[in-house]
Amino acid sequence: MSTSNRKNSPQNKAIARVVYSEFGSAATQNSEALERPIAELPPNQQNLRVQASRKGRKGKTVTVITGFQAKPETLADLLKQLKAQCGAGGTLKDNEIEIQGDHGQKLVQILIQMGYKAKVSGG
């Protein structure tokens, strides 16, 4: 009975023991220094691929746009515009934009009007 009281005591929960830390404590780490810089290319220098995919999505079709070399903030703004143009939902995953539904041709036209080099990839 006394062993269970010691395990659940507030003193043991408050102590965060670090046995080994290679790069110093978490409080002294600068997360901005560890991030890789992303080269922001202008739209006319980016080669984008637009592809419809159903893999890993339980049979639901999504249109995936890959090949971006831009900051996440820029991609989030572009995602919002593309979702509004297609009238569909979507998300941003690993510098790829996913738009729900099969909107390949429509997205290629929109991206070309915005100044991007875009092609339909796959069948």
DSSP file (Angstrom, degrees, kcal/mol; ACC not computed):
  #  RESIDUE AA STRUCTURE BP1 BP2  ACC     N-H-->O    O-->H-N    N-H-->O    O-->H-N    TCO  KAPPA ALPHA  PHI   PSI    X-CA   Y-CA   Z-CA
    1    1 A M     >        0   0    0      0, 0.0     4,-1.1     0, 0.0     3,-0.1   0.000 360.0 360.0 360.0 -37.2    0.0    0.0    0.0
    2    2 A S  H  >  +     0   0    0      1,-0.2     4,-1.4     2,-0.2     0, 0.0   0.799 360.0  59.0 -72.2 -26.2    2.8    2.4    0.7
    3    3 A T  H  > S+     0   0    0      1,-0.2     4,-1.7     2,-0.2    -1,-0.2   0.874 103.2  51.5 -70.4 -35.4    4.5    1.7   -2.7
    4    4 A S  H  > S+     0   0    0      1,-0.2     4,-1.5     2,-0.2    -1,-0.2   0.839 106.8  54.4 -70.4 -30.4    1.4    2.9   -4.6
    5    5 A N  H  < S+     0   0    0     -4,-1.1     4,-0.3     1,-0.2    -1,-0.2   0.874 107.4  50.4 -68.2 -36.0    1.3    6.1   -2.6
    6    6 A R  H >< S+     0   0    0     -4,-1.4     3,-0.8     1,-0.2     6,-0.3   0.887 108.3  51.9 -69.9 -37.7    4.9    6.9   -3.5
    7    7 A K  H 3< S+     0   0    0     -4,-1.7    -1,-0.2     1,-0.2    -2,-0.2   0.869 115.8  39.8 -66.8 -36.4    4.3    6.3   -7.2
    8    8 A N  T 3< S+     0   0    0     -4,-1.5    -1,-0.2    -5,-0.1    -2,-0.2   0.310  86.3 123.9 -97.2   8.4    1.3    8.7   -7.4
    9    9 A S    X>  -     0   0    0     -3,-0.8     4,-1.1    -4,-0.3     3,-0.5  -0.377  69.8-122.5 -70.7 150.1    2.6   11.4   -5.1
   10   10 A P  H 3> S+     0   0    0      0, 0.0     4,-1.6     0, 0.0     5,-0.1   0.780 108.0  64.6 -62.9 -26.9    2.8   14.9   -6.5
   11   11 A Q  H 3> S+     0   0    0      1,-0.2     4,-0.9     2,-0.2     3,-0.1   0.913 102.0  47.5 -64.0 -41.9    6.5   15.1   -5.9
   12   12 A N  H <4 S+     0   0    0     -3,-0.5    -1,-0.2    -6,-0.3     3,-0.1   0.823 111.0  51.4 -70.7 -30.5    7.3   12.3   -8.4
   13   13 A K  H  < S+     0   0    0     -4,-1.1    -1,-0.2     1,-0.2    -2,-0.2   0.812 106.7  53.6 -74.4 -30.4    5.1   13.8  -11.1
   14   14 A A  H  < S+     0   0    0     -4,-1.6     2,-0.6    -3,-0.1    -1,-0.2   0.728  91.7  85.2 -78.1 -21.6    6.7   17.3  -10.8
   15   15 A I     <  -     0   0    0     -4,-0.9     2,-0.7    -5,-0.1    -1,-0.0  -0.722  56.9-171.2 -87.4 120.1   10.3   15.9  -11.3
   16   16 A A        -     0   0    0     -2,-0.6     2,-0.5     2,-0.0    -3,-0.1  -0.889  12.7-161.0-108.9  99.3   11.3   15.5  -14.9
   17   17 A R        -     0   0    0     -2,-0.7     2,-0.6     2,-0.0    -2,-0.0  -0.705   5.7-162.2 -88.2 123.8   14.6   13.7  -14.8
   18   18 A V        -     0   0    0     -2,-0.5     3,-0.2     1,-0.2    -2,-0.0  -0.925   6.7-174.8-103.3 120.0   16.7   13.9  -17.9
   19   19 A V  S    S+     0   0    0     -2,-0.6     2,-0.3     1,-0.3    -1,-0.2   0.898  71.2   1.3 -81.1 -42.6   19.3   11.2  -18.0
   20   20 A Y        +     0   0    0      4,-0.0     2,-0.4     0, 0.0    -1,-0.3  -0.989  56.6 179.6-149.5 136.1   21.2   12.4  -21.1
   21   21 A S    >   -     0   0    0     -2,-0.3     3,-0.6    -3,-0.2     4,-0.1  -0.947   9.8-165.5-139.9 118.0   20.7   15.3  -23.5
   22   22 A E  T 3  S+     0   0    0     -2,-0.4    -1,-0.1     1,-0.2     3,-0.1   0.861  88.4  33.4 -72.4 -37.1   23.1   15.7  -26.5
   23   23 A F  T 3  S-     0   0    0      1,-0.4    -1,-0.2     6,-0.0     2,-0.1   0.024 117.4 -93.6-111.6  26.8   22.3   19.2  -27.4
   24   24 A G    <   -     0   0    0     -3,-0.6    -1,-0.4     5,-0.1    -2,-0.1  -0.334  66.9 -32.0  91.7-176.6   21.5   20.8  -24.1
   25   25 A S    >>  -     0   0    0      1,-0.1     4,-0.7    -3,-0.1     3,-0.6  -0.314  55.5-114.7 -77.0 161.8   18.2   21.3  -22.3
   26   26 A A  T 34 S+     0   0    0      1,-0.2     3,-0.3     2,-0.2    -1,-0.1   0.792 114.4  60.1 -65.6 -28.5   14.9   21.8  -24.2
   27   27 A A  T 34 S+     0   0    0      1,-0.2    -1,-0.2     3,-0.1    -3,-0.0   0.801 106.8  45.4 -71.2 -28.3   14.6   25.3  -22.7
   28   28 A T  T <4 S+     0   0    0     -3,-0.6    -1,-0.2     2,-0.1    -2,-0.2   0.573  88.6 106.2 -93.0  -8.8   17.9   26.4  -24.3
   29   29 A Q     <  -     0   0    0     -4,-0.7     2,-0.7    -3,-0.3     3,-0.1  -0.487  62.5-144.2 -73.6 139.6   17.2   25.0  -27.7
   30   30 A N    >>  -     0   0    0     -2,-0.2     4,-0.9     1,-0.2     3,-0.7  -0.898   9.0-166.5-104.2 106.1   16.4   27.4  -30.4
   31   31 A S  H 3> S+     0   0    0     -2,-0.7     4,-0.8     1,-0.2     3,-0.3   0.797  86.0  60.6 -66.1 -28.3   13.8   25.8  -32.7
   32   32 A E  H 34 S+     0   0    0      1,-0.2     3,-0.4     2,-0.2    -1,-0.2   0.847 101.7  53.5 -66.7 -32.8   14.3   28.4  -35.4
   33   33 A A  H <4 S+     0   0    0     -3,-0.7    -1,-0.2     1,-0.2    -2,-0.2   0.777 106.9  51.9 -72.8 -25.6   17.9   27.5  -35.7
   34   34 A L  H  < S+     0   0    0     -4,-0.9    -1,-0.2    -3,-0.3    -2,-0.2   0.642  89.0  97.4 -85.9 -15.5   17.1   23.8  -36.3
   35   35 A E  S  < S-     0   0    0     -4,-0.8    -3,-0.0    -3,-0.4     0, 0.0  -0.476  77.0-121.0 -75.7 144.4   14.6   24.5  -39.1
   36   36 A R        -     0   0    0     -2,-0.2     2,-0.2     1,-0.1    -1,-0.1  -0.654  29.0-114.0 -82.7 138.6   15.8   24.1  -42.7
   37   37 A P        -     0   0    0      0, 0.0     2,-0.5     0, 0.0    -1,-0.1  -0.498  25.2-143.5 -71.7 141.6   15.4   27.2  -44.8
   38   38 A I        -     0   0    0     -2,-0.2     2,-0.6    31,-0.0    33,-0.1  -0.926  12.3-131.1-108.7 123.8   12.9   26.9  -47.7
   39   39 A A        -     0   0    0     -2,-0.5     2,-0.9    31,-0.1     0, 0.0  -0.624  17.5-144.9 -75.7 119.5   13.8   28.6  -50.9
   40   40 A E        -     0   0    0     -2,-0.6    30,-0.2    30,-0.1    -1,-0.1  -0.762  20.3-168.5 -88.9 104.8   10.8   30.6  -52.0
   41   41 A L        -     0   0    0     28,-2.1    28,-0.1    -2,-0.9     5,-0.1  -0.659  27.0-105.0 -91.5 149.3   10.8   30.5  -55.8
   42   42 A P    >   -     0   0    0      0, 0.0     3,-2.0     0, 0.0     4,-0.3  -0.366  37.1-106.9 -66.8 155.3    8.5   32.7  -57.9
   43   43 A P  G >  S+     0   0    0      0, 0.0     3,-1.4     0, 0.0    74,-0.7   0.823 116.4  60.5 -55.7 -35.6    5.5   30.9  -59.4
   44   44 A N  G 3  S+     0   0    0      1,-0.3    72,-0.1    72,-0.2    71,-0.1   0.605 104.1  51.3 -72.8  -8.1    6.9   30.9  -63.0
   45   45 A Q  G <  S+     0   0    0     -3,-2.0     2,-0.5     2,-0.0    -1,-0.3   0.389  90.9  93.3-103.9   0.7    9.9   28.8  -61.8
   46   46 A Q    <   -     0   0    0     -3,-1.4    71,-1.6    -4,-0.3     2,-0.7  -0.831  62.1-152.6-100.1 130.2    7.9   26.1  -60.0
   47   47 A N  E     -a  117   0A   0     -2,-0.5     2,-0.3    20,-0.3    71,-0.2  -0.885  21.0-168.5-101.4 109.4    7.0   22.9  -61.9
   48   48 A L  E     -a  118   0A   0     69,-3.4    71,-1.6    -2,-0.7     2,-0.4  -0.724  12.6-152.5-102.7 147.9    3.8   21.5  -60.4
   49   49 A R  E     -aB 119  66A   0     17,-2.1    17,-2.5    -2,-0.3     2,-0.5  -0.977   5.4-160.1-118.1 130.8    2.2   18.2  -60.9
   50   50 A V  E     +aB 120  65A   0     69,-2.7    71,-3.3    -2,-0.4     2,-0.4  -0.954  20.8 167.4-113.3 124.2   -1.6   17.7  -60.5
   51   51 A Q  E     - B   0  64A   0     13,-2.5    13,-3.6    -2,-0.5     2,-0.4  -0.999  33.1-132.5-143.1 136.7   -2.7   14.1  -59.9
   52   52 A A  E     - B   0  63A   0     69,-0.4     2,-0.3    -2,-0.4    11,-0.2  -0.733  34.7-179.8 -85.6 136.1   -5.9   12.4  -58.8
   53   53 A S  E     + B   0  62A   0      9,-3.1     9,-2.5    -2,-0.4    -2,-0.0  -0.984  31.1 173.8-140.2 146.9   -5.4    9.8  -56.2
   54   54 A R    > > +     0   0    0     -2,-0.3     3,-1.4     7,-0.2     5,-0.8   0.333  42.6 127.0-127.8   1.4   -7.4    7.4  -54.1
   55   55 A K  T 3 5S-     0   0    0      1,-0.3    -2,-0.0     2,-0.1     0, 0.0  -0.421  83.2  -0.3 -68.6 130.0   -4.7    5.5  -52.3
   56   56 A G  T 3 5S+     0   0    0     -2,-0.2    -1,-0.3     1,-0.1    -3,-0.0   0.683 107.5  97.8  70.6  19.2   -5.1    5.3  -48.6
   57   57 A R  T X 5S-     0   0    0     -3,-1.4     3,-1.6     3,-0.1    -2,-0.1   0.092  98.3-106.1-127.0  23.2   -8.3    7.3  -48.6
   58   58 A K  T 3 5S-     0   0    0      1,-0.3    -3,-0.1    -4,-0.1     3,-0.1   0.857  81.2 -50.5  56.0  41.0  -10.9    4.6  -48.4
   59   59 A G  T 3 <S+     0   0    0     -5,-0.8     2,-0.3     1,-0.3    -1,-0.3   0.371 103.1 133.6  84.3  -5.2  -11.9    5.0  -52.1
   60   60 A K    <   -     0   0    0     -3,-1.6     2,-0.4    -6,-0.2    -1,-0.3  -0.624  53.2-129.9 -80.8 136.2  -12.4    8.8  -51.9
   61   61 A T        +     0   0    0     -2,-0.3    40,-2.6    -3,-0.1     2,-0.3  -0.715  29.2 175.6 -89.1 132.7  -10.8   10.7  -54.8
   62   62 A V  E     -BC  53 100A   0     -9,-2.5    -9,-3.1    -2,-0.4     2,-0.6  -0.961  28.3-129.0-129.7 152.0   -8.6   13.7  -54.0
   63   63 A T  E     -BC  52  99A   0     36,-3.3    36,-2.7    -2,-0.3     2,-0.5  -0.908  25.3-158.8-102.3 121.8   -6.5   15.9  -56.3
   64   64 A V  E     -BC  51  98A   0    -13,-3.6   -13,-2.5    -2,-0.6     2,-0.6  -0.872   6.1-162.1-107.4 129.5   -2.9   16.2  -55.1
   65   65 A I  E     +BC  50  97A   0     32,-2.9    32,-2.0    -2,-0.5     2,-0.2  -0.953  19.8 174.7-111.6 118.7   -0.7   19.1  -56.2
   66   66 A T  E     +B   49   0A   0    -17,-2.5   -17,-2.1    -2,-0.6    30,-0.1  -0.739  42.8  64.4-120.0 166.8    3.0   18.5  -55.7
   67   67 A G        +     0   0    0      1,-0.3   -20,-0.3    -2,-0.2     2,-0.2   0.552  59.3 154.4 100.7  11.1    6.3   20.2  -56.5
   68   68 A F        -     0   0    0     27,-0.7    -1,-0.3    -3,-0.2     2,-0.2  -0.477  25.6-173.8 -74.1 140.8    5.9   23.4  -54.5
   69   69 A Q        +     0   0    0     -2,-0.2   -28,-2.1   -28,-0.1     2,-0.3  -0.666  49.3 104.6-128.3  74.8    9.0   25.2  -53.3
   70   70 A A  S    S-     0   0    0     -2,-0.2   -31,-0.1   -30,-0.2   -30,-0.1  -0.924  74.5 -84.3-147.5 167.2    7.4   27.8  -51.1
   71   71 A K     >  -     0   0    0     -2,-0.3     4,-2.1     1,-0.1     3,-0.4  -0.406  40.9-113.9 -73.8 153.1    6.8   28.7  -47.4
   72   72 A P  H  > S+     0   0    0      0, 0.0     4,-2.2     0, 0.0     5,-0.1   0.822 116.2  57.4 -57.9 -32.3    3.9   27.1  -45.5
   73   73 A E  H  > S+     0   0    0      2,-0.2     4,-1.8     1,-0.2     5,-0.1   0.909 107.5  47.1 -66.1 -40.7    2.2   30.5  -45.1
   74   74 A T  H  > S+     0   0    0     -3,-0.4     4,-2.2     1,-0.2    -1,-0.2   0.907 112.5  49.8 -65.5 -41.8    2.2   31.0  -48.9
   75   75 A L  H  X S+     0   0    0     -4,-2.1     4,-2.7     1,-0.2    -2,-0.2   0.864 107.0  54.9 -66.3 -35.4    0.9   27.5  -49.5
   76   76 A A  H  X S+     0   0    0     -4,-2.2     4,-1.9     2,-0.2    -1,-0.2   0.902 109.5  47.0 -64.9 -39.8   -1.9   28.0  -46.9
   77   77 A D  H  X S+     0   0    0     -4,-1.8     4,-1.8     2,-0.2    -2,-0.2   0.909 113.5  48.2 -66.1 -42.3   -3.0   31.2  -48.8
   78   78 A L  H  X S+     0   0    0     -4,-2.2     4,-2.6     1,-0.2    -2,-0.2   0.896 109.1  54.0 -64.5 -40.3   -2.9   29.3  -52.1
   79   79 A L  H  X S+     0   0    0     -4,-2.7     4,-2.5     1,-0.2     5,-0.2   0.908 106.7  51.7 -59.6 -42.9   -4.9   26.4  -50.6
   80   80 A K  H  X S+     0   0    0     -4,-1.9     4,-1.7     1,-0.2    -1,-0.2   0.902 111.3  47.1 -62.6 -41.4   -7.6   28.8  -49.4
   81   81 A Q  H  X S+     0   0    0     -4,-1.8     4,-2.2     2,-0.2    -2,-0.2   0.917 113.0  48.3 -65.7 -43.8   -7.9   30.3  -52.9
   82   82 A L  H  X S+     0   0    0     -4,-2.6     4,-2.1     1,-0.2     5,-0.2   0.882 109.8  51.8 -67.5 -38.2   -8.0   26.9  -54.7
   83   83 A K  H  X>S+     0   0    0     -4,-2.5     4,-1.6    -5,-0.2     5,-1.5   0.902 111.1  48.3 -63.5 -40.0  -10.6   25.5  -52.3
   84   84 A A  H  <5S+     0   0    0     -4,-1.7    -2,-0.2    -5,-0.2    -1,-0.2   0.900 111.4  49.7 -67.2 -40.4  -12.8   28.5  -53.0
   85   85 A Q  H  <5S+     0   0    0     -4,-2.2    -2,-0.2     1,-0.2    -1,-0.2   0.870 118.6  38.3 -65.8 -37.2  -12.4   28.1  -56.7
   86   86 A C  H  <5S-     0   0    0     -4,-2.1    -1,-0.2     2,-0.2    -2,-0.2   0.662 100.7-131.3 -88.7 -17.4  -13.3   24.4  -56.7
   87   87 A G  T  <5S+     0   0    0     -4,-1.6     2,-0.3     1,-0.3    -3,-0.2   0.895  70.2 107.9  67.1  39.4  -16.0   24.6  -54.0
   88   88 A A  S   <S-     0   0    0     -5,-1.5    -1,-0.3    -6,-0.2    -2,-0.2  -0.893  70.4-102.0-141.4 167.9  -14.4   21.8  -52.1
   89   89 A G        +     0   0    0     -2,-0.3    11,-2.8    -3,-0.1     2,-0.3  -0.330  42.5 161.2 -84.1 173.0  -12.5   21.0  -49.0
   90   90 A G  E     -D   99   0A   0      9,-0.3     2,-0.3    -2,-0.1     9,-0.2  -0.981  20.9-145.1-177.5 174.6   -8.8   20.4  -48.8
   91   91 A T  E     -D   98   0A   0      7,-2.4     7,-2.9    -2,-0.3     2,-0.5  -0.938  19.0-119.6-150.5 169.8   -5.6   20.3  -46.7
   92   92 A L  E     +D   97   0A   0     -2,-0.3     2,-0.4     5,-0.2     5,-0.2  -0.976  34.1 169.9-118.3 117.7   -1.9   20.9  -46.8
   93   93 A K  E >   -D   96   0A   0      3,-2.7     3,-1.2    -2,-0.5    -2,-0.1  -0.982  65.9 -22.1-133.7 121.6    0.3   17.9  -46.0
   94   94 A D  T 3  S-     0   0    0     -2,-0.4    -1,-0.1     1,-0.3     3,-0.1   0.888 125.1 -49.5  51.4  51.0    4.1   17.8  -46.5
   95   95 A N  T 3  S+     0   0    0      1,-0.2   -27,-0.7   -29,-0.1     2,-0.4   0.758 118.2 113.5  58.1  27.5    4.3   20.7  -49.0
   96   96 A E  E <   - D   0  93A   0     -3,-1.2    -3,-2.7   -30,-0.1     2,-0.5  -0.983  60.4-140.6-124.1 140.0    1.5   19.1  -51.0
   97   97 A I  E     -CD  65  92A   0    -32,-2.0   -32,-2.9    -2,-0.4     2,-0.5  -0.869  14.1-164.0-100.6 131.5   -2.0   20.5  -51.5
   98   98 A E  E     -CD  64  91A   0     -7,-2.9    -7,-2.4    -2,-0.5     2,-0.5  -0.971   3.7-171.2-116.4 124.3   -4.9   18.0  -51.4
   99   99 A I  E     -CD  63  90A   0    -36,-2.7   -36,-3.3    -2,-0.5    -9,-0.3  -0.957  29.3-115.6-114.0 130.7   -8.3   19.1  -52.8
  100  100 A Q  E    S+C   62   0A   0    -11,-2.8   -38,-0.2    -2,-0.5     2,-0.1  -0.443  79.4  19.3 -68.8 133.5  -11.2   16.8  -52.2
  101  101 A G  S    S-     0   0    0    -40,-2.6     2,-1.0    -2,-0.2   -38,-0.3  -0.255 103.3 -60.1  98.2 172.9  -12.7   15.4  -55.4
  102  102 A D        +     0   0    0      1,-0.1     3,-0.1   -40,-0.1    -2,-0.1  -0.790  67.1 143.3 -97.8  95.6  -11.4   15.1  -59.0
  103  103 A H     >  +     0   0    0     -2,-1.0     4,-2.7    -4,-0.2     5,-0.2  -0.113  19.3 132.4-122.0  33.3  -10.6   18.7  -60.1
  104  104 A G  H  > S+     0   0    0      1,-0.2     4,-2.1     2,-0.2     5,-0.2   0.925  73.9  39.4 -56.3 -56.5   -7.4   18.0  -62.1
  105  105 A Q  H  > S+     0   0    0      1,-0.2     4,-2.0     2,-0.2    -1,-0.2   0.895 117.0  50.4 -64.1 -41.0   -8.2   20.0  -65.3
  106  106 A K  H  > S+     0   0    0      1,-0.2     4,-2.2     2,-0.2    -1,-0.2   0.909 111.1  48.5 -64.0 -42.6   -9.8   22.9  -63.4
  107  107 A L  H  X S+     0   0    0     -4,-2.7     4,-2.8     2,-0.2     5,-0.2   0.874 108.3  54.0 -67.8 -36.8   -6.8   23.2  -61.0
  108  108 A V  H  X S+     0   0    0     -4,-2.1     4,-2.3    -5,-0.2    -1,-0.2   0.931 110.2  47.4 -62.0 -44.5   -4.3   23.2  -63.9
  109  109 A Q  H  X S+     0   0    0     -4,-2.0     4,-2.1     2,-0.2    -2,-0.2   0.917 113.4  47.8 -62.1 -43.8   -6.2   26.0  -65.6
  110  110 A I  H  X S+     0   0    0     -4,-2.2     4,-1.5     1,-0.2    -2,-0.2   0.920 112.6  48.5 -64.1 -44.0   -6.3   28.0  -62.3
  111  111 A L  H  <>S+     0   0    0     -4,-2.8     5,-2.5     1,-0.2     4,-0.5   0.878 110.1  51.4 -66.3 -37.7   -2.6   27.5  -61.5
  112  112 A I  H ><5S+     0   0    0     -4,-2.3     3,-1.0     1,-0.2    -1,-0.2   0.898 108.2  52.2 -65.6 -39.4   -1.6   28.5  -65.0
  113  113 A Q  H 3<5S+     0   0    0     -4,-2.1    -1,-0.2     1,-0.3    -2,-0.2   0.828 106.9  54.1 -63.6 -31.2   -3.6   31.7  -64.7
  114  114 A M  T 3<5S-     0   0    0     -4,-1.5    -1,-0.3    -5,-0.1    -2,-0.2   0.569 126.7-101.7 -79.4  -8.6   -1.8   32.4  -61.4
  115  115 A G  T < 5S+     0   0    0     -3,-1.0    -3,-0.2    -4,-0.5     2,-0.2   0.468  77.6 132.2 105.4   1.9    1.5   32.0  -63.2
  116  116 A Y      < -     0   0    0     -5,-2.5     2,-0.8    -6,-0.1    -1,-0.3  -0.502  60.1-122.6 -84.1 155.5    2.6   28.5  -62.2
  117  117 A K  E     +a   47   0A   0    -71,-1.6   -69,-3.4   -74,-0.7     2,-0.4  -0.890  46.1 172.4 -93.4 110.1    3.9   25.9  -64.6
  118  118 A A  E     +a   48   0A   0     -2,-0.8     2,-0.3   -71,-0.2   -69,-0.2  -0.947  15.2 179.5-127.8 142.9    1.4   23.0  -64.0
  119  119 A K  E     -a   49   0A   0    -71,-1.6   -69,-2.7    -2,-0.4     2,-0.4  -0.968  33.0-112.2-136.1 152.5    0.8   19.7  -65.7
  120  120 A V  E     -a   50   0A   0     -2,-0.3     2,-0.4   -71,-0.2   -69,-0.2  -0.735  35.4-158.8 -82.4 131.6   -1.6   16.8  -65.2
  121  121 A S        +     0   0    0    -71,-3.3   -69,-0.4    -2,-0.4     2,-0.0  -0.906  49.1  10.3-114.0 140.4    0.3   13.8  -64.0
  122  122 A G              0   0    0     -2,-0.4   -72,-0.1     1,-0.2    -2,-0.0  -0.236 360.0 360.0  86.2-178.7   -1.0   10.2  -64.3
  123  123 A G              0   0    0    -71,-0.1    -1,-0.2    -2,-0.0   -72,-0.0   0.445 360.0 360.0 -85.8 360.0   -4.0    8.8  -66.2
